């Protein structure tokens, strides 16, 4: 097949209205190596964010769907299949996907690739749901009208007045049905100023905040909640406030009501504390760096000037002090990196380098430092990457070190290199304790540490945060797949250097 023919086929795929992906079944975890424009539009993910992932990343945490097992069995058996499955866009919005998959086999009959054709059937599903909901609503109103009216008043008033957080309940027209005392006291308003008024018109339209209003108006028709949305606003009587807003469609006894519950948390003070903490870390790290460098120099001088006849204990003690100074220096360097990232001053020294050699050298150095662990390296890319080689080595070092640290019952760590589309993909797999779904969602946040490891393992929770930011600054993506008790696999992609960049 000529290059012209290939270009024509690719243009044809990109012009299709349905989403199309191609996965490589010869690689571990069957990663995506191609997607067309329609698939990017359907998911809101960019091509760069899609390549290298397994298709299941679109299901996010919605993993209880029976269709997932059916798909898995078809892929294992190399069969064609069709399913309707719930997927989630990049912003978390649900969409229904009608998926057709078909295997591609070589001359020996072995499945080498899968082609997936996807159609967004959300509107069809929504229409079906609305018809069923309308029918159910009419029947329920006939049977339970009196009971529902009583439940509404008792249920809402009890919640609104007892929770120690600002709470509002809105009807389908976004009028305030109820506001608790915490809201009234926090925003210095009366019940008469609030109840019965449209939320966006409160306080001379002070709550008419564009993006927040748009999200809020989608709750009833889509059932998508507003989760941890940060709003900053300057109120005339109470000053500037930073608020964390959560909003949900009210559900009672398994039935959704045309009511919206809004919870508002004042995080103004917390934000200020975080800012002061960042300033302190930056100043403290800089101040500690200078005396630590001096201490390191003095220790090296003592190591070169060991008195004759000194005991082995003297030498061993100096070596231990030097080791702990090095560890402290690494910790301070990480804190400085964190401070630079927060302030946007992290420096990148981009030069072309061979990613395979960088990974190999890093793995060899770590193997010497951890002789009790087997760090295996497989795969190759034969590719050049434009980036900061030291920072990429730092990411690999951190991922492997974590794999060793959090796998106390295992001695095996697997590193795999592969080429996926226009990217290289590096994966680090361990057989350790794993990460639960709740912690996995926050694992790349600054200073986050899972509760079950805080007491068992030392650390500040900044290594993965730094690694994530480094990869993002190199136009790549870093993610984790893990199950509790079954280990974790951290993977990241980096764009392969184009020919014109080599010139």
Helices and strands as residue ranges (DSSP letters): H 3-15, E 19-24, E 32-35, H 37-43, H 47-50, G 55-59, H 66-77, E 81-88, E 94-105, E 111-120, H 122-162, E 166-170, E 176-179, H 181-186, H 191-194, G 199-201, H 202-205, H 210-216, H 219-222, E 226-235, E 239-252, E 255-266, H 268-304, H 312-343, E 351-354, H 355-369, E 374-378, E 384-387, H 389-405, E 412-420, E 423-430, H 437-440, H 451-454, H 463-473, E 477-482, E 488-495, H 499-502
